[in-house]
Amino acid sequence: MAERNNLLVIGAGGVGRALLHKVAQHNDEFGDITIASLHREKCEQAIREVHEKGNLKDPSRKLVAEEVDAMDPDAVARLIERAGADLVINVASPYTNMTVMTGCLKAGAHYLDTAVFEEPDKLNEPAPWYALHEWKRKGEFEKAGLTCILSIGCDPGMVNVFAAYAKKHLFDEIRTIDIMDVNAGSHNRFFATNFDPEINLREILEDAIYWEDGAWRSVPHHTKKRIFDFPEVGEQPIYLMGHEEVHSLAVNFPNLKRVAFWMGFSDHYIQVFTTLEKLGLLGIEPIEVDGCKVIPIRVLKALLPDPTETAAEYRGKVCVGDLICGRKDGEERAVFIYSTKAHEDCFEEIGHQAISYTTAVPAVTAALLIKRGPWRVNRMVNAEELDPDPFMELMPEIGMPWAIREEEPARVCRDEA
């Protein structure tokens, strides 16, 4: 097999297009970059955007658009060979994770993605989610000597690294980890999602699964609420929600009393979401309409704005971080490790909004660490299993600073979700 040193990006939605800008800014290390999806024209548009923004660091390196069915592992393997790629970043639908992994194993390429695998016809899968599919393939990646980093976006991903950093440097004992995510921006649309509407709405629809007192627990979505004072964006209502990082952190931090995920939603968002749910428009089972089979949530996806269309009007900031409680040097301690980003700044740099940007940057940070060596571990891992220091040092250079705010344990720490 000829030596391969290039990069393949699969997926040309909002995250894929944002990610292309960030890898193009580092193409002196990534080599020639191919972006591929079911729709070649989207890939070509993404390449035009990179050139328009002047984000191609080394103009002698190629940016190539390809068409691929990411559900076909043989097609993925052939594309990896054709692109000369030793690394694949999969930011297509999470429905494709397992087939793209297979393509990487066939062709001998390292792999990373930004979300857990999902099956289109299933909701409320049992915890821990990674054990259902991804972790079953650990032996294959280790045998092949290939690195596979699961779910290394913002959350999941960056927040997993924050937890590892806290464990290494800030605490002797960690008791609880609460992941908190708020988008305090406004896009001036009646209702829109921040990434693929089908995937985004499915994850909100699911029951909120969390780990507490040595057991997996769940409650219906939007039934547990708290207020948290976020840096830079102030007090925001957040709701307990099911999310990927809980499912690996609970396993890899086995002594935690609780790990849970919270996301901010406005009253308006909750009202619209509840109406859509009650009308059946979030359904994932086919229904018959005038003799045609349709899936309600996919009809809704077709009607909602494409997340890339909201970027120009987006104003405000996102804040994502870990509220961690435990002990250090015999004393109670609480910290909030976080990153913030303004939608306007993201749009100015790459022409996309902050949700796409903040998912892309951690993935590119991880990809560079694979290329450079510190995270080339030649096995399958979740981000919290890796040394956090190289990531924490590099991520601000790629575009996302982070900070630590000391909290008052008596005020922010609680034993129950």
Secondary structure, DSSP 4 states (H G I P E B T S, - for coil): -----EEEEE--SHHHHHHHHHHHTTHHHH-SEEEEES-HHHHHHHHHHHHHHT--S-TTS-EEEEE--TT-HHHHHHHHHHHTEEEEEE-S-GGGHHHHHHHHHHHT-EEEESS----TT--SPPSPGGGGTGGGGHHHHHHHT--EEE--BTTTBHHHHHHHHIIIII-SEEEEEEEEEEE--B---SS--SS-HHHHHHHHHS-EEEEETTEEEEE-TT--EEEEEETTTEEEEEEEE--HHHHHHHHHSTT-SEEEEEEE--HHHHHHHHHHHHTTTT--S-EEETTEEE-HHHHHHHHSPPGGGGGGG-BSEEEEEEEEEEEETTEEEEEEEEEEEEHHHHHHHHSS-HHHHHHHHHHHHHHHHHHHSTT--SSEEEGGGS-HHHHHHHHHHHT---EEEEE-HHHH--S--
